[in-house]
């Protein structure tokens, strides 16, 4: 029984640390969360403009995201984040990793 639990935990760990590239859907989710984070720290009157300006570039942003090697840990953090504070922590952690 312990071996089964260990195997399940090891598989989960390997999956969460996977270095495979993000899919287009995953990148779309990530970009949406990054935009949510950006507008959370902007004045309210700039939010609509910012969202509209990035909506035009979304396909290009998704393509660039798919092409680069984004940490899966960053994607997992961002996809679970539901408030500006948690989003900020994800962005800051990723920034430290990319130094």
N, C-alpha and C positions, 0 to 999 in steps of 0.2 A: 504494500500500500504506500509506504514512504517513497518507493521508487517511482510510482505513478505520479504522486504529488510533485516530486522533484522534477520529473520529466515535463510535467505541465507548466511548472514555474519557469523552467529553463526555456521551453518553447515560447512562452509569453515574453520573456526577457529578450530573446533573440529576435522575435518579431517586432517588438517595440524599438529595438535599436537597429533595425534594418537600414542598410545604406542604399536600398533601391530608390530610384527617383520617384517623386510624387506623380500621381496621375493628374490629368487635366481637371478632373472633379475635385481632387484634393487641393490642387493649386487654386482653384476658384474659391473654395472654402477659406483657404489661407488668405487670399487677397481680400475677400470680404471682411474677414476679421481684422486685417491690417488697416483697412479703410475705417472700420468701426473704431479702432483704437485712435486713428488720426483725428477723426471728427470729435472724439470724446474730449480732446484737449483744445479744440478750436472754439472760437466764438460761435454762437448759434447761427448768426447770419452768414457764416462762411460754409456751413455744412452742405447746403443744397448745391452750391457752386462746386465744392470739392467732389461730392458724389457724382455729379453730372460730368465733370471733367475726367474723372477716372472711369466712368462707364464707357466712354468713347475708346479708351485705351485698354479695356479689360482683356480683349482677345490677345493683344500683344503681351500684356503682363502675364497672362496664363502661359503663353508659349515660352516666355523667358523663364518662368518658374519651373516648367517641366524640363527645360534644358539644363538648368543648374542643379547642383547637388545640395538640396536643402535638408537640414537635419530633420529626421523623422520626429525626434524629440520635440523640436520646435513646432512642427505641425500638430502633434498630439496636444501640446500645451495650448496652442492657439485654438484648436477646435473645441477644447473643453472650457475655455475661458468665457465667462458670461458677464464680466464687468470690467470697466476701465483699469482698475487696479491690477487684476489678474492679467489682462492683456499687456499692460505695461511691464509686468514681471517677465512675461514670456519674451517680449521684445528685448528687454535689457539682458536677459540670460543669453539670447541668441547673439546679441551684439558682443558679449564677452567671449563667446565661443569663436567668433569670426575674427578676433584680433590676432 
